[in-house]
Amino acid sequence: MRLLGLITLLLTLGTTSAQPELAPAPKPAALFPTLPEASAWANLPPPKQPTLPEWAKVLAGPLPRTTAKMLELDYLHRARSPLGARLSAHVRGTVAAELGCKYGVAVAQADQNRAQENDGVFLPDVKGLALATRFAQKLTNEGYAITDSEFAELLKHFGPEKVTAIVHTVAYANFHNRLLLALDVKGESPVAPPVAVQFDLDGAKIAAPARPPWDDLKTVTAGGLSIRADWKAGPDELKSALEKQKERQHRMPLPDQSVYEKLAPREKESAAKVVWNTVSMGYQPEMTRAWFACLYAFYEESKPDRVFSNSVFWVVTRTNDCFY
């Protein structure tokens, strides 16, 4: 009997495994149809394009990708600054006034007016405002003359994070306002608000116009003023000054090493090699990152001759008496 039962069981299992598998039940139809992405975009209203500032309209032709990153950098400083909108606008307005850029002053004033409508926007006390104003003025006109005690007072009042942000703001305002003056941009009225748009450079189809070969530019002559830097200091004197600069104590305490773990490999490497990057990436990585995004876009798009760009850098730093 046991043998007969075992045979019957085996026959039953064999019969079961030989049966065809049942087809999966069909998925229920969607309650609402899903459009392809292209069709969905076609059905939606077109994106609202914000008003562009005049400087962006000037630069968008020769440097479209750079202009895109400059608009993002401008938005960061005008709308998302770690200083708060009011202090950022005040510092930028101070720089614009020192440089005589009326457009820059108008932009800063418009940002101030807009920020005052929001409660709780950071604005320092009277002493802090005076310190920030004096620092922005001096850094714009004679940065080499800022003393250790002046910087220490600013650092004590604001702390390293905000002082780093103030330095970045003064640097950006000098860059931007000098660019406006050089391009003779008069500005729009009323002042365009900061443009809250992020651009996809990888998807950009518009390329900058082709640049003439550098060899062709060597033969170009132009009238006007010829300005030469003062080249009195020789290589030995410059080397000696650089060594003395290296011996100085840091005005700014270096950030804790743990902050660099969040950085991308390229950023981390740069922060380890260059001291100003060590401070900037440690205390204000977003401001530093936005600046480099703009700089890299310019280099990729304009393709400047390296000897030319380094020479311009040398002239500017010598003119400003910057040890760098």
C-alpha positions as protocol buffer text, in pm:
chain_id: "A"
residue {
  index: 1
  type: MET
  ca { x: 0 y: 0 z: 0 }
}
residue {
  index: 2
  type: ARG
  ca { x: 279 y: 238 z: 86 }
}
residue {
  index: 3
  type: LEU
  ca { x: 448 y: 174 z: -249 }
}
residue {
  index: 4
  type: LEU
  ca { x: 121 y: 230 z: -436 }
}
residue {
  index: 5
  type: GLY
  ca { x: 65 y: 560 z: -250 }
}
residue {
  index: 6
  type: LEU
  ca { x: 415 y: 683 z: -334 }
}
residue {
  index: 7
  type: ILE
  ca { x: 369 y: 602 z: -704 }
}
residue {
  index: 8
  type: THR
  ca { x: 34 y: 782 z: -705 }
}
residue {
  index: 9
  type: LEU
  ca { x: 193 y: 1090 z: -542 }
}
residue {
  index: 10
  type: LEU
  ca { x: 474 y: 1103 z: -799 }
}
residue {
  index: 11
  type: LEU
  ca { x: 229 y: 1070 z: -1086 }
}
residue {
  index: 12
  type: THR
  ca { x: 23 y: 1352 z: -942 }
}
residue {
  index: 13
  type: LEU
  ca { x: 326 y: 1585 z: -909 }
}
residue {
  index: 14
  type: GLY
  ca { x: 437 y: 1509 z: -1261 }
}
residue {
  index: 15
  type: THR
  ca { x: 92 y: 1587 z: -1394 }
}
residue {
  index: 16
  type: THR
  ca { x: 86 y: 1920 z: -1203 }
}
residue {
  index: 17
  type: SER
  ca { x: 427 y: 2037 z: -1332 }
}
residue {
  index: 18
  type: ALA
  ca { x: 330 y: 1954 z: -1688 }
}
residue {
  index: 19
  type: GLN
  ca { x: 38 y: 2195 z: -1683 }
}
residue {
  index: 20
  type: PRO
  ca { x: 95 y: 2533 z: -1863 }
}
residue {
  index: 21
  type: GLU
  ca { x: 160 y: 2835 z: -1641 }
}
residue {
  index: 22
  type: LEU
  ca { x: -123 y: 3078 z: -1605 }
}
residue {
  index: 23
  type: ALA
  ca { x: -76 y: 3414 z: -1783 }
}
residue {
  index: 24
  type: PRO
  ca { x: -40 y: 3712 z: -1545 }
}
residue {
  index: 25
  type: ALA
  ca { x: -355 y: 3906 z: -1492 }
}
residue {
  index: 26
  type: PRO
  ca { x: -370 y: 4217 z: -1709 }
}
residue {
  index: 27
  type: LYS
  ca { x: -296 y: 4545 z: -1532 }
}
residue {
  index: 28
  type: PRO
  ca { x: -600 y: 4757 z: -1477 }
}
residue {
  index: 29
  type: ALA
  ca { x: -627 y: 5050 z: -1712 }
}
residue {
  index: 30
  type: ALA
  ca { x: -516 y: 5387 z: -1570 }
}
residue {
  index: 31
  type: LEU
  ca { x: -801 y: 5596 z: -1445 }
}
residue {
  index: 32
  type: PHE
  ca { x: -656 y: 5899 z: -1625 }
}
residue {
  index: 33
  type: PRO
  ca { x: -436 y: 5897 z: -1936 }
}
residue {
  index: 34
  type: THR
  ca { x: -69 y: 6004 z: -1902 }
}
residue {
  index: 35
  type: LEU
  ca { x: 58 y: 6232 z: -2174 }
}
residue {
  index: 36
  type: PRO
  ca { x: 410 y: 6198 z: -2317 }
}
residue {
  index: 37
  type: GLU
  ca { x: 638 y: 6463 z: -2171 }
}
residue {
  index: 38
  type: ALA
  ca { x: 660 y: 6663 z: -2494 }
}
residue {
  index: 39
  type: SER
  ca { x: 281 y: 6672 z: -2520 }
}
residue {
  index: 40
  type: ALA
  ca { x: 247 y: 6774 z: -2157 }
}
residue {
  index: 41
  type: TRP
  ca { x: 482 y: 7068 z: -2208 }
}
residue {
  index: 42
  type: ALA
  ca { x: 294 y: 7163 z: -2525 }
}
residue {
  index: 43
  type: ASN
  ca { x: -34 y: 7175 z: -2331 }
}
residue {
  index: 44
  type: LEU
  ca { x: 106 y: 7389 z: -2051 }
}
residue {
  index: 45
  type: PRO
  ca { x: 131 y: 7769 z: -2065 }
}
residue {
  index: 46
  type: PRO
  ca { x: 478 y: 7886 z: -2175 }
}
residue {
  index: 47
  type: PRO
  ca { x: 726 y: 7956 z: -1893 }
}
residue {
  index: 48
  type: LYS
  ca { x: 718 y: 8315 z: -1777 }
}
residue {
  index: 49
  type: GLN
  ca { x: 1043 y: 8480 z: -1874 }
}
residue {
  index: 50
  type: PRO
  ca { x: 1156 y: 8739 z: -1619 }
}
residue {
  index: 51
  type: THR
  ca { x: 1282 y: 9081 z: -1724 }
}
residue {
  index: 52
  type: LEU
  ca { x: 1652 y: 9074 z: -1798 }
}
residue {
  index: 53
  type: PRO
  ca { x: 1882 y: 9350 z: -1673 }
}
residue {
  index: 54
  type: GLU
  ca { x: 2042 y: 9558 z: -1946 }
}
residue {
  index: 55
  type: TRP
  ca { x: 2390 y: 9420 z: -1880 }
}
residue {
  index: 56
  type: ALA
  ca { x: 2266 y: 9068 z: -1957 }
}
residue {
  index: 57
  type: LYS
  ca { x: 2125 y: 9189 z: -2290 }
}
residue {
  index: 58
  type: VAL
  ca { x: 2464 y: 9336 z: -2375 }
}
residue {
  index: 59
  type: LEU
  ca { x: 2659 y: 9019 z: -2288 }
}
residue {
  index: 60
  type: ALA
  ca { x: 2412 y: 8756 z: -2414 }
}
residue {
  index: 61
  type: GLY
  ca { x: 2530 y: 8795 z: -2774 }
}
residue {
  index: 62
  type: PRO
  ca { x: 2907 y: 8751 z: -2740 }
}
residue {
  index: 63
  type: LEU
  ca { x: 2902 y: 8542 z: -2419 }
}
residue {
  index: 64
  type: PRO
  ca { x: 2569 y: 8358 z: -2379 }
}
residue {
  index: 65
  type: ARG
  ca { x: 2690 y: 8080 z: -2147 }
}
residue {
  index: 66
  type: THR
  ca { x: 2890 y: 8320 z: -1933 }
}
residue {
  index: 67
  type: THR
  ca { x: 2589 y: 8550 z: -1912 }
}
residue {
  index: 68
  type: ALA
  ca { x: 2376 y: 8261 z: -1786 }
}
residue {
  index: 69
  type: LYS
  ca { x: 2618 y: 8188 z: -1504 }
}
residue {
  index: 70
  type: MET
  ca { x: 2653 y: 8558 z: -1426 }
}
residue {
  index: 71
  type: LEU
  ca { x: 2275 y: 8582 z: -1385 }
}
residue {
  index: 72
  type: GLU
  ca { x: 2286 y: 8291 z: -1139 }
}
residue {
  index: 73
  type: LEU
  ca { x: 2575 y: 8455 z: -952 }
}
residue {
  index: 74
  type: ASP
  ca { x: 2386 y: 8786 z: -947 }
}
residue {
  index: 75
  type: TYR
  ca { x: 2076 y: 8616 z: -807 }
}
residue {
  index: 76
  type: LEU
  ca { x: 2280 y: 8457 z: -528 }
}
residue {
  index: 77
  type: HIS
  ca { x: 2421 y: 8792 z: -417 }
}
residue {
  index: 78
  type: ARG
  ca { x: 2096 y: 8984 z: -453 }
}
residue {
  index: 79
  type: ALA
  ca { x: 1842 y: 8733 z: -322 }
}
residue {
  index: 80
  type: ARG
  ca { x: 2014 y: 8451 z: -133 }
}
residue {
  index: 81
  type: SER
  ca { x: 2318 y: 8608 z: 26 }
}
residue {
  index: 82
  type: PRO
  ca { x: 2424 y: 8464 z: 364 }
}
residue {
  index: 83
  type: LEU
  ca { x: 2454 y: 8827 z: 477 }
}
residue {
  index: 84
  type: GLY
  ca { x: 2082 y: 8879 z: 430 }
}
residue {
  index: 85
  type: ALA
  ca { x: 1937 y: 9093 z: 152 }
}
residue {
  index: 86
  type: ARG
  ca { x: 1968 y: 9425 z: 332 }
}
residue {
  index: 87
  type: LEU
  ca { x: 2331 y: 9402 z: 441 }
}
residue {
  index: 88
  type: SER
  ca { x: 2432 y: 9255 z: 106 }
}
residue {
  index: 89
  type: ALA
  ca { x: 2262 y: 9541 z: -77 }
}
residue {
  index: 90
  type: HIS
  ca { x: 2424 y: 9794 z: 155 }
}
residue {
  index: 91
  type: VAL
  ca { x: 2774 y: 9657 z: 93 }
}
residue {
  index: 92
  type: ARG
  ca { x: 2720 y: 9639 z: -283 }
}
residue {
  index: 93
  type: GLY
  ca { x: 2578 y: 9991 z: -285 }
}
residue {
  index: 94
  type: THR
  ca { x: 2881 y: 10117 z: -93 }
}
residue {
  index: 95
  type: VAL
  ca { x: 3117 y: 9969 z: -353 }
}
residue {
  index: 96
  type: ALA
  ca { x: 2910 y: 10108 z: -643 }
}
residue {
  index: 97
  type: ALA
  ca { x: 2916 y: 10456 z: -487 }
}
residue {
  index: 98
  type: GLU
  ca { x: 3294 y: 10439 z: -441 }
}
residue {
  index: 99
  type: LEU
  ca { x: 3337 y: 10345 z: -808 }
}
residue {
  index: 100
  type: GLY
  ca { x: 3088 y: 10605 z: -930 }
}
residue {
  index: 101
  type: CYS
  ca { x: 2857 y: 10347 z: -1089 }
}
residue {
  index: 102
  type: LYS
  ca { x: 2508 y: 10500 z: -1078 }
}
residue {
  index: 103
  type: TYR
  ca { x: 2345 y: 10182 z: -1210 }
}
residue {
  index: 104
  type: GLY
  ca { x: 2504 y: 9976 z: -932 }
}
residue {
  index: 105
  type: VAL
  ca { x: 2380 y: 10223 z: -671 }
}
residue {
  index: 106
  type: ALA
  ca { x: 2028 y: 10206 z: -817 }
}
residue {
  index: 107
  type: VAL
  ca { x: 2028 y: 9824 z: -812 }
}
residue {
  index: 108
  type: ALA
  ca { x: 2146 y: 9815 z: -450 }
}
residue {
  index: 109
  type: GLN
  ca { x: 1881 y: 10071 z: -349 }
}
residue {
  index: 110
  type: ALA
  ca { x: 1607 y: 9872 z: -523 }
}
residue {
  index: 111
  type: ASP
  ca { x: 1718 y: 9558 z: -339 }
}
residue {
  index: 112
  type: GLN
  ca { x: 1721 y: 9750 z: -10 }
}
residue {
  index: 113
  type: ASN
  ca { x: 1366 y: 9873 z: -67 }
}
residue {
  index: 114
  type: ARG
  ca { x: 1244 y: 9524 z: -154 }
}
residue {
  index: 115
  type: ALA
  ca { x: 1417 y: 9370 z: 150 }
}
residue {
  index: 116
  type: GLN
  ca { x: 1269 y: 9622 z: 390 }
}
residue {
  index: 117
  type: GLU
  ca { x: 926 y: 9485 z: 311 }
}
residue {
  index: 118
  type: ASN
  ca { x: 1028 y: 9150 z: 465 }
}
residue {
  index: 119
  type: ASP
  ca { x: 1038 y: 9128 z: 842 }
}
residue {
  index: 120
  type: GLY
  ca { x: 1334 y: 8963 z: 1010 }
}
residue {
  index: 121
  type: VAL
  ca { x: 1586 y: 9029 z: 735 }
}
residue {
  index: 122
  type: PHE
  ca { x: 1931 y: 9051 z: 894 }
}
residue {
  index: 123
  type: LEU
  ca { x: 2074 y: 9399 z: 937 }
}
residue {
  index: 124
  type: PRO
  ca { x: 2359 y: 9462 z: 1184 }
}
residue {
  index: 125
  type: ASP
  ca { x: 2359 y: 9723 z: 1455 }
}
residue {
  index: 126
  type: VAL
  ca { x: 2497 y: 10070 z: 1395 }
}
residue {
  index: 127
  type: LYS
  ca { x: 2853 y: 9966 z: 1483 }
}
residue {
  index: 128
  type: GLY
  ca { x: 2839 y: 9660 z: 1257 }
}
residue {
  index: 129
  type: LEU
  ca { x: 2702 y: 9867 z: 969 }
}
residue {
  index: 130
  type: ALA
  ca { x: 2980 y: 10123 z: 1013 }
}
residue {
  index: 131
  type: LEU
  ca { x: 3247 y: 9849 z: 1022 }
}
residue {
  index: 132
  type: ALA
  ca { x: 3111 y: 9684 z: 707 }
}
residue {
  index: 133
  type: THR
  ca { x: 3086 y: 10018 z: 527 }
}
residue {
  index: 134
  type: ARG
  ca { x: 3441 y: 10126 z: 613 }
}
residue {
  index: 135
  type: PHE
  ca { x: 3580 y: 9784 z: 521 }
}
residue {
  index: 136
  type: ALA
  ca { x: 3400 y: 9783 z: 182 }
}
residue {
  index: 137
  type: GLN
  ca { x: 3527 y: 10134 z: 104 }
}
residue {
  index: 138
  type: LYS
  ca { x: 3885 y: 10058 z: 198 }
}
residue {
  index: 139
  type: LEU
  ca { x: 3896 y: 9719 z: 27 }
}
residue {
  index: 140
  type: THR
  ca { x: 3766 y: 9882 z: -292 }
}
residue {
  index: 141
  type: ASN
  ca { x: 4009 y: 10173 z: -295 }
}
residue {
  index: 142
  type: GLU
  ca { x: 4320 y: 10051 z: -113 }
}
residue {
  index: 143
  type: GLY
  ca { x: 4284 y: 9695 z: 7 }
}
residue {
  index: 144
  type: TYR
  ca { x: 4656 y: 9670 z: 78 }
}
residue {
  index: 145
  type: ALA
  ca { x: 4617 y: 9936 z: 349 }
}
residue {
  index: 146
  type: ILE
  ca { x: 4372 y: 9737 z: 564 }
}
residue {
  index: 147
  type: THR
  ca { x: 4546 y: 9671 z: 895 }
}
residue {
  index: 148
  type: ASP
  ca { x: 4542 y: 9357 z: 1104 }
}
residue {
  index: 149
  type: SER
  ca { x: 4360 y: 9542 z: 1383 }
}
residue {
  index: 150
  type: GLU
  ca { x: 4088 y: 9665 z: 1145 }
}
residue {
  index: 151
  type: PHE
  ca { x: 4030 y: 9314 z: 1018 }
}
residue {
  index: 152
  type: ALA
  ca { x: 4034 y: 9172 z: 1371 }
}
residue {
  index: 153
  type: GLU
  ca { x: 3762 y: 9418 z: 1476 }
}
residue {
  index: 154
  type: LEU
  ca { x: 3545 y: 9317 z: 1180 }
}
residue {
  index: 155
  type: LEU
  ca { x: 3605 y: 8948 z: 1257 }
}
residue {
  index: 156
  type: LYS
  ca { x: 3516 y: 8991 z: 1623 }
}
residue {
  index: 157
  type: HIS
  ca { x: 3189 y: 9161 z: 1535 }
}
residue {
  index: 158
  type: PHE
  ca { x: 3067 y: 8934 z: 1254 }
}
residue {
  index: 159
  type: GLY
  ca { x: 3253 y: 8601 z: 1289 }
}
residue {
  index: 160
  type: PRO
  ca { x: 3444 y: 8416 z: 1013 }
}
residue {
  index: 161
  type: GLU
  ca { x: 3142 y: 8299 z: 810 }
}
residue {
  index: 162
  type: LYS
  ca { x: 2994 y: 8646 z: 764 }
}
residue {
  index: 163
  type: VAL
  ca { x: 3332 y: 8816 z: 719 }
}
residue {
  index: 164
  type: THR
  ca { x: 3410 y: 8570 z: 438 }
}
residue {
  index: 165
  type: ALA
  ca { x: 3070 y: 8655 z: 288 }
}
residue {
  index: 166
  type: ILE
  ca { x: 3143 y: 9029 z: 317 }
}
residue {
  index: 167
  type: VAL
  ca { x: 3475 y: 8983 z: 135 }
}
residue {
  index: 168
  type: HIS
  ca { x: 3303 y: 8785 z: -141 }
}
residue {
  index: 169
  type: THR
  ca { x: 3033 y: 9052 z: -169 }
}
residue {
  index: 170
  type: VAL
  ca { x: 3285 y: 9335 z: -199 }
}
residue {
  index: 171
  type: ALA
  ca { x: 3480 y: 9134 z: -458 }
}
residue {
  index: 172
  type: TYR
  ca { x: 3166 y: 9059 z: -659 }
}
residue {
  index: 173
  type: ALA
  ca { x: 3048 y: 9421 z: -645 }
}
residue {
  index: 174
  type: ASN
  ca { x: 3387 y: 9543 z: -769 }
}
residue {
  index: 175
  type: PHE
  ca { x: 3384 y: 9291 z: -1053 }
}
residue {
  index: 176
  type: HIS
  ca { x: 3025 y: 9364 z: -1154 }
}
residue {
  index: 177
  type: ASN
  ca { x: 3030 y: 9743 z: -1126 }
}
residue {
  index: 178
  type: ARG
  ca { x: 3362 y: 9777 z: -1307 }
}
residue {
  index: 179
  type: LEU
  ca { x: 3217 y: 9560 z: -1584 }
}
residue {
  index: 180
  type: LEU
  ca { x: 2912 y: 9788 z: -1606 }
}
residue {
  index: 181
  type: LEU
  ca { x: 3133 y: 10094 z: -1627 }
}
residue {
  index: 182
  type: ALA
  ca { x: 3358 y: 9937 z: -1891 }
}
residue {
  index: 183
  type: LEU
  ca { x: 3058 y: 9838 z: -2106 }
}
residue {
  index: 184
  type: ASP
  ca { x: 2893 y: 10179 z: -2047 }
}
residue {
  index: 185
  type: VAL
  ca { x: 2570 y: 10010 z: -1936 }
}
residue {
  index: 186
  type: LYS
  ca { x: 2322 y: 10281 z: -1835 }
}
residue {
  index: 187
  type: GLY
  ca { x: 2069 y: 10045 z: -1680 }
}
residue {
  index: 188
  type: GLU
  ca { x: 1697 y: 9984 z: -1707 }
}
residue {
  index: 189
  type: SER
  ca { x: 1421 y: 10175 z: -1531 }
}
residue {
  index: 190
  type: PRO
  ca { x: 1277 y: 10047 z: -1311 }
}
residue {
  index: 191
  type: VAL
  ca { x: 1562 y: 9821 z: -1202 }
}
residue {
  index: 192
  type: ALA
  ca { x: 1499 y: 9460 z: -1298 }
}
residue {
  index: 193
  type: PRO
  ca { x: 1465 y: 9227 z: -997 }
}
residue {
  index: 194
  type: PRO
  ca { x: 1713 y: 8939 z: -961 }
}
residue {
  index: 195
  type: VAL
  ca { x: 1647 y: 8666 z: -1217 }
}
residue {
  index: 196
  type: ALA
  ca { x: 1546 y: 8342 z: -1042 }
}
residue {
  index: 197
  type: VAL
  ca { x: 1643 y: 8102 z: -1321 }
}
residue {
  index: 198
  type: GLN
  ca { x: 1885 y: 7811 z: -1336 }
}
residue {
  index: 199
  type: PHE
  ca { x: 2032 y: 7745 z: -1678 }
}
residue {
  index: 200
  type: ASP
  ca { x: 2121 y: 7407 z: -1826 }
}
residue {
  index: 201
  type: LEU
  ca { x: 2455 y: 7467 z: -1995 }
}
residue {
  index: 202
  type: ASP
  ca { x: 2473 y: 7105 z: -2108 }
}
residue {
  index: 203
  type: GLY
  ca { x: 2151 y: 7157 z: -2303 }
}
residue {
  index: 204
  type: ALA
  ca { x: 2252 y: 7495 z: -2443 }
}
residue {
  index: 205
  type: LYS
  ca { x: 2242 y: 7500 z: -2823 }
}
residue {
  index: 206
  type: ILE
  ca { x: 2360 y: 7857 z: -2874 }
}
residue {
  index: 207
  type: ALA
  ca { x: 2734 y: 7899 z: -2902 }
}
residue {
  index: 208
  type: ALA
  ca { x: 2936 y: 8215 z: -2869 }
}
residue {
  index: 209
  type: PRO
  ca { x: 3049 y: 8381 z: -3193 }
}
residue {
  index: 210
  type: ALA
  ca { x: 3383 y: 8260 z: -3323 }
}
residue {
  index: 211
  type: ARG
  ca { x: 3681 y: 8459 z: -3197 }
}
residue {
  index: 212
  type: PRO
  ca { x: 3945 y: 8587 z: -3440 }
}
residue {
  index: 213
  type: PRO
  ca { x: 4281 y: 8410 z: -3414 }
}
residue {
  index: 214
  type: TRP
  ca { x: 4516 y: 8567 z: -3162 }
}
residue {
  index: 215
  type: ASP
  ca { x: 4783 y: 8606 z: -3428 }
}
residue {
  index: 216
  type: ASP
  ca { x: 4548 y: 8838 z: -3621 }
}
residue {
  index: 217
  type: LEU
  ca { x: 4499 y: 9054 z: -3314 }
}
residue {
  index: 218
  type: LYS
  ca { x: 4870 y: 9123 z: -3285 }
}
residue {
  index: 219
  type: THR
  ca { x: 4854 y: 9348 z: -3590 }
}
residue {
  index: 220
  type: VAL
  ca { x: 4560 y: 9555 z: -3464 }
}
residue {
  index: 221
  type: THR
  ca { x: 4641 y: 9914 z: -3373 }
}
residue {
  index: 222
  type: ALA
  ca { x: 4417 y: 10152 z: -3185 }
}
residue {
  index: 223
  type: GLY
  ca { x: 4439 y: 10508 z: -3069 }
}
residue {
  index: 224
  type: GLY
  ca { x: 4361 y: 10641 z: -2725 }
}
residue {
  index: 225
  type: LEU
  ca { x: 4542 y: 10628 z: -2395 }
}
residue {
  index: 226
  type: SER
  ca { x: 4828 y: 10390 z: -2337 }
}
residue {
  index: 227
  type: ILE
  ca { x: 4839 y: 10289 z: -1970 }
}
residue {
  index: 228
  type: ARG
  ca { x: 5140 y: 10109 z: -1832 }
}
residue {
  index: 229
  type: ALA
  ca { x: 5183 y: 9956 z: -1491 }
}
residue {
  index: 230
  type: ASP
  ca { x: 5470 y: 10061 z: -1268 }
}
residue {
  index: 231
  type: TRP
  ca { x: 5733 y: 9788 z: -1310 }
}
residue {
  index: 232
  type: LYS
  ca { x: 5991 y: 9924 z: -1066 }
}
residue {
  index: 233
  type: ALA
  ca { x: 6012 y: 9613 z: -852 }
}
residue {
  index: 234
  type: GLY
  ca { x: 6240 y: 9345 z: -991 }
}
residue {
  index: 235
  type: PRO
  ca { x: 6209 y: 8965 z: -952 }
}
residue {
  index: 236
  type: ASP
  ca { x: 6429 y: 8955 z: -639 }
}
residue {
  index: 237
  type: GLU
  ca { x: 6226 y: 9225 z: -467 }
}
residue {
  index: 238
  type: LEU
  ca { x: 5899 y: 9051 z: -553 }
}
residue {
  index: 239
  type: LYS
  ca { x: 6029 y: 8717 z: -430 }
}
residue {
  index: 240
  type: SER
  ca { x: 6139 y: 8874 z: -103 }
}
residue {
  index: 241
  type: ALA
  ca { x: 5799 y: 9038 z: -55 }
}
residue {
  index: 242
  type: LEU
  ca { x: 5625 y: 8707 z: -123 }
}
residue {
  index: 243
  type: GLU
  ca { x: 5838 y: 8526 z: 136 }
}
residue {
  index: 244
  type: LYS
  ca { x: 5755 y: 8793 z: 396 }
}
residue {
  index: 245
  type: GLN
  ca { x: 5386 y: 8754 z: 315 }
}
residue {
  index: 246
  type: LYS
  ca { x: 5409 y: 8379 z: 373 }
}
residue {
  index: 247
  type: GLU
  ca { x: 5555 y: 8439 z: 718 }
}
residue {
  index: 248
  type: ARG
  ca { x: 5255 y: 8644 z: 829 }
}
residue {
  index: 249
  type: GLN
  ca { x: 4996 y: 8495 z: 1062 }
}
residue {
  index: 250
  type: HIS
  ca { x: 4651 y: 8429 z: 916 }
}
residue {
  index: 251
  type: ARG
  ca { x: 4400 y: 8702 z: 991 }
}
residue {
  index: 252
  type: MET
  ca { x: 4118 y: 8452 z: 950 }
}
residue {
  index: 253
  type: PRO
  ca { x: 4107 y: 8129 z: 1152 }
}
residue {
  index: 254
  type: LEU
  ca { x: 4107 y: 7831 z: 918 }
}
residue {
  index: 255
  type: PRO
  ca { x: 3785 y: 7625 z: 909 }
}
residue {
  index: 256
  type: ASP
  ca { x: 3760 y: 7287 z: 1075 }
}
residue {
  index: 257
  type: GLN
  ca { x: 3878 y: 7008 z: 844 }
}
residue {
  index: 258
  type: SER
  ca { x: 3544 y: 6829 z: 869 }
}
residue {
  index: 259
  type: VAL
  ca { x: 3373 y: 7089 z: 646 }
}
residue {
  index: 260
  type: TYR
  ca { x: 3578 y: 6981 z: 345 }
}
residue {
  index: 261
  type: GLU
  ca { x: 3438 y: 6627 z: 349 }
}
residue {
  index: 262
  type: LYS
  ca { x: 3117 y: 6758 z: 188 }
}
residue {
  index: 263
  type: LEU
  ca { x: 3302 y: 6912 z: -107 }
}
residue {
  index: 264
  type: ALA
  ca { x: 3340 y: 6763 z: -453 }
}
residue {
  index: 265
  type: PRO
  ca { x: 3686 y: 6613 z: -525 }
}
residue {
  index: 266
  type: ARG
  ca { x: 3796 y: 6905 z: -743 }
}
residue {
  index: 267
  type: GLU
  ca { x: 3683 y: 7157 z: -481 }
}
residue {
  index: 268
  type: LYS
  ca { x: 3853 y: 6966 z: -202 }
}
residue {
  index: 269
  type: GLU
  ca { x: 4180 y: 6950 z: -396 }
}
residue {
  index: 270
  type: SER
  ca { x: 4171 y: 7323 z: -469 }
}
residue {
  index: 271
  type: ALA
  ca { x: 4092 y: 7406 z: -105 }
}
residue {
  index: 272
  type: ALA
  ca { x: 4393 y: 7205 z: 4 }
}
residue {
  index: 273
  type: LYS
  ca { x: 4634 y: 7383 z: -233 }
}
residue {
  index: 274
  type: VAL
  ca { x: 4527 y: 7750 z: -230 }
}
residue {
  index: 275
  type: VAL
  ca { x: 4486 y: 7929 z: 103 }
}
residue {
  index: 276
  type: TRP
  ca { x: 4213 y: 8169 z: -8 }
}
residue {
  index: 277
  type: ASN
  ca { x: 4019 y: 7868 z: -135 }
}
residue {
  index: 278
  type: THR
  ca { x: 4076 y: 7700 z: 200 }
}
residue {
  index: 279
  type: VAL
  ca { x: 3895 y: 7987 z: 370 }
}
residue {
  index: 280
  type: SER
  ca { x: 3631 y: 8050 z: 102 }
}
residue {
  index: 281
  type: MET
  ca { x: 3530 y: 7689 z: 46 }
}
residue {
  index: 282
  type: GLY
  ca { x: 3534 y: 7626 z: 419 }
}
residue {
  index: 283
  type: TYR
  ca { x: 3311 y: 7915 z: 524 }
}
residue {
  index: 284
  type: GLN
  ca { x: 3112 y: 8005 z: 211 }
}
residue {
  index: 285
  type: PRO
  ca { x: 3120 y: 7715 z: -38 }
}
residue {
  index: 286
  type: GLU
  ca { x: 2808 y: 7824 z: -227 }
}
residue {
  index: 287
  type: MET
  ca { x: 2940 y: 8174 z: -297 }
}
residue {
  index: 288
  type: THR
  ca { x: 3276 y: 8031 z: -403 }
}
residue {
  index: 289
  type: ARG
  ca { x: 3114 y: 7765 z: -620 }
}
residue {
  index: 290
  type: ALA
  ca { x: 2893 y: 8020 z: -798 }
}
residue {
  index: 291
  type: TRP
  ca { x: 3193 y: 8240 z: -876 }
}
residue {
  index: 292
  type: PHE
  ca { x: 3397 y: 7952 z: -1019 }
}
residue {
  index: 293
  type: ALA
  ca { x: 3100 y: 7838 z: -1230 }
}
residue {
  index: 294
  type: CYS
  ca { x: 3096 y: 8183 z: -1387 }
}
residue {
  index: 295
  type: LEU
  ca { x: 3474 y: 8187 z: -1433 }
}
residue {
  index: 296
  type: TYR
  ca { x: 3488 y: 7841 z: -1591 }
}
residue {
  index: 297
  type: ALA
  ca { x: 3204 y: 7930 z: -1831 }
}
residue {
  index: 298
  type: PHE
  ca { x: 3394 y: 8239 z: -1940 }
}
residue {
  index: 299
  type: TYR
  ca { x: 3719 y: 8051 z: -2000 }
}
residue {
  index: 300
  type: GLU
  ca { x: 3543 y: 7776 z: -2193 }
}
residue {
  index: 301
  type: GLU
  ca { x: 3345 y: 8020 z: -2405 }
}
residue {
  index: 302
  type: SER
  ca { x: 3592 y: 8301 z: -2469 }
}
residue {
  index: 303
  type: LYS
  ca { x: 3901 y: 8081 z: -2504 }
}
residue {
  index: 304
  type: PRO
  ca { x: 4142 y: 8360 z: -2406 }
}
residue {
  index: 305
  type: ASP
  ca { x: 4510 y: 8330 z: -2480 }
}
residue {
  index: 306
  type: ARG
  ca { x: 4673 y: 8221 z: -2154 }
}
residue {
  index: 307
  type: VAL
  ca { x: 4965 y: 8459 z: -2186 }
}
residue {
  index: 308
  type: PHE
  ca { x: 4722 y: 8745 z: -2241 }
}
residue {
  index: 309
  type: SER
  ca { x: 4495 y: 8655 z: -1948 }
}
residue {
  index: 310
  type: ASN
  ca { x: 4788 y: 8600 z: -1710 }
}
residue {
  index: 311
  type: SER
  ca { x: 4939 y: 8930 z: -1818 }
}
residue {
  index: 312
  type: VAL
  ca { x: 4613 y: 9112 z: -1744 }
}
residue {
  index: 313
  type: PHE
  ca { x: 4598 y: 8940 z: -1405 }
}
residue {
  index: 314
  type: TRP
  ca { x: 4956 y: 9050 z: -1337 }
}
residue {
  index: 315
  type: VAL
  ca { x: 4884 y: 9413 z: -1431 }
}
residue {
  index: 316
  type: VAL
  ca { x: 4574 y: 9426 z: -1209 }
}
residue {
  index: 317
  type: THR
  ca { x: 4741 y: 9272 z: -905 }
}
residue {
  index: 318
  type: ARG
  ca { x: 5046 y: 9499 z: -940 }
}
residue {
  index: 319
  type: THR
  ca { x: 4823 y: 9804 z: -980 }
}
residue {
  index: 320
  type: ASN
  ca { x: 4635 y: 9709 z: -663 }
}
residue {
  index: 321
  type: ASP
  ca { x: 4960 y: 9628 z: -478 }
}
residue {
  index: 322
  type: CYS
  ca { x: 4829 y: 9278 z: -416 }
}
residue {
  index: 323
  type: PHE
  ca { x: 5103 y: 9033 z: -315 }
}
residue {
  index: 324
  type: TYR
  ca { x: 4923 y: 8753 z: -501 }
}
